[in-house]
Amino acid sequence: MSGQKIHERYGGVVPELASRAHQGNILPVIDSALEIAGVKKEMLDAIAFTQGPGLLGSLLVGVSFAKGFALALDKPLIAIDHLSAHLAAHFITGPTPKFPFLCLLVSGGHTLLVKMESVTRHEIIGRTTDDAAGEAFDKAAKVLGLPYPGGPLIDKYGAGGNPYAYPFPEPSIPGLDFSFSGLKTSFLYFIRDNVAREADFIQNHLPDICASYQRRIVEYLLHRLEKASEEYNISEIGIAGGVAANSYLRKKLQEKAMEKNWNIHIPAFEYCTDNAAMVAMAAHFKYLDKDFAGQDVAAYARGL
């Protein structure tokens, strides 16, 4: 119902423009949502909002509106962690996972391995020590001269390329944590050195470049997921977050599931990227637990 295409011209999200867009769009979007759903505001059971993590300016718009809306309607207020909402996306439609459930949460700003005991109880068993997988995709796309957001374009062009055309090193750090900074640096030097030898290297080999880089990221993610599955003896496996919409990741997860006899769960595309449905789903379970927030609740930029 509302977008922020203005960021495309800057090659990334501009926080000030994002918060201004939130402020200008929040009322029309909520009015439209209620109208389309055929629901009057008085019929709402509670008011849920994303508390964080994210851009603080944009979060403050949502938190402030939710507080006022809940106060005016005398309804409970439910604060939702953005990443917990991604985990809850698996429960929007069936079949739903059984617990314990192991989820790889990959997005533009986060890469986590999460062991879930229930929708509202989970433990982070692995996280990125620097950059996120989605950022690794977007930064590489920028090096290639692709428009923002570049991650989906690497997926698109990579579909027509050879994923084994160029080798990229797999990051190596102990435990179940992730690191993508070294891979990003190696990609930058790879492009720099090849363009120095062949001016049109990117244009002439774009599908193979995208396919090879994408394969390295996806294999790295799945190697860590496989390691976690073995360590915790969990075969209920899922992915969530914006990068979970990547077609190569979804394909390779399905192949790994057949190899390892995993029972896998992949949200529909529309529930992978940021969406209101996942926030509502997370709020549903907190509502059942009567886990409500007070009017003193504050937004936070970093979480989980």
Secondary structure, DSSP 8 states (H G I E B T S, - for coil): ----GGGGGGTS--HHHHHHHHHHHHHHHHHHHHHHHT--GGG-S-EEEEEESS-HHHHHHHHHHHHHHHHHHT--EEEEEHHHHHHHGGGSSSS---SSEEEEEE-SS-EEEEEESSSS-EEEEEEBSS--HHHHHHHHHHHTT--SS-HHHHHHHHTTS-TTSS-------STT-B--HHHHHHHHHHHHHHHHH-TTHHHHHHHHHHHHHHHHHHHHHHHHHHHHHHHHT--EEEEESGGGG-HHHHHHHHHHHHHHT-EEE---GGGTSS-HHHHHHHHHHHHHTT--B-TT----SS--
